[in-house]
Amino acid sequence: MIEEINLSNSQLLSIANDFKEKIKTGLKTDSTEIKALPTYIHPKKNELKGEAVVFDLGGTNFRAAVVSVGNDIVIKEMVEKDITEMKISGYSQTDLYQSQLEIIRKLNIPKGLPVGYCFSYPAKSLFNGDAELIKWVKGVSIEDMEGHAVGKPLIDYLNENSDFDFREITVVNDTIASLFSGLMNTGFDAYVGLIVGTGTNMSTFYPSENIPKLNELKKWIGETPVNLESGNFFPPHLSKFDAVVDQNSNSLGAQRFEKAVSGMYLGSVFREAVSDKNSYRNLDAAGLTNMIKNPADHKKEHIELAYRIYERSAKLVAASLAGLIESLHEVNPSIKRIQILAEGSLFWSELNEGQAGYSKIVAGCLDELLSEIELGTKEVVFSKVSNANLIGAAIAALSK
């Protein structure tokens, strides 16, 4: 079992190179494995002031807040609710909007504020600031929403069913929101947004001239935020257990990287690798981490397997980051300092004293891989910002 899970550095370098090449393809052509979706917002890095109402729809929670941006960023009000009901079969678009309205109503929202919507699902950015849902992931499958705008229908519903009068909405992916929030930390040559939680994804900035599929859009130039949708990456060297997890999913052939890395699927990989599947029926990443932290409660071989799956997830993230950094280097070799604004409970999870937690495994493995591809002089800093999704969505709304 363990041999199937372990990855050598040569395999990780192969994964990094494959990821880099697929980014290059995604920047040239639409609808490829790495979608590399441009976001048509130039975030204002300086002298940005104002207030915005922001919504944040993730894999398990929905949040709404009023955010003030200026010399300091202040979350003036915030409300949230568990929204795992989205994953129930038959859950409708109206059900979603009504559930969101119930929580938004709890805010005291000043009239006339722009709306920023952090939407944590694959969506194509539109020039008017909205976004079009490409595909539901994370176990969600609400009918009649894929292929349609997600922002305007929501504010139309809110306005029609309440006293709200929302007029403008700007929709960004959660990795783009993280990317934008990271701009508060100055002094870096490149920025990356990273999510490793229920799902996984990455984003960064590319100059428009290095995004060939934008060549015909003469009105758009400059640094362009790009949502890679890296969860759909199909890396080499996955195990037979990953193949079974994919076969048993409701998205056969898609999101293979996410199914090997993210919190939603790590328990499934573990179950497929052990004979006693029934004892771990509801295991998720948090449960996997708790197993590792409480070895006396489980079989020794199960603890070892749990750790190797956890470690492999971190190393796969490191390999993909190495590929992305090499891609950024090819565009601009003068890049020296790179910030990775990381979000997600899995990424920042810790183990027992003396054991490297997830972020440390990623950082250590990434250092090794960058040295192997002769990019070891790059300084990579992993950062964390509280409420990054809310802050990034506010920056997007106020920059539009």
Salt bridges, closest charged atoms under 4 A:
ASP18 OD2 - LYS22 NZ 2.89
GLU21 OE2 - LYS20 NZ 3.53
GLU21 OE2 - LYS24 NZ 3.76
ASP30 OD1 - LYS213 NZ 3.41
GLU33 OE2 - LYS22 NZ 3.01
GLU51 OE2 - LYS76 NZ 2.55
ASP56 OD2 - ARG63 NH2 2.95
GLU85 OE1 - LYS81 NZ 3.99
ASP156 OD2 - LYS152 NZ 2.77
ASP165 OD2 - ARG167 NH2 2.92
ASP242 OD2 - ARG312 NH1 2.68
ASP246 OD2 - ARG256 NH1 3.62
ASP246 OD1 - LYS259 NZ 2.64
GLU304 OE2 - ARG308 NE 2.85
GLU311 OE1 - ARG308 NH1 2.91
GLU311 OE2 - LYS315 NZ 3.94
GLU326 OE2 - LYS20 NZ 3.67
GLU330 OE2 - LYS20 NZ 3.03
GLU330 OE1 - LYS24 NZ 3.89
GLU379 OE1 - ARG337 NE 2.91
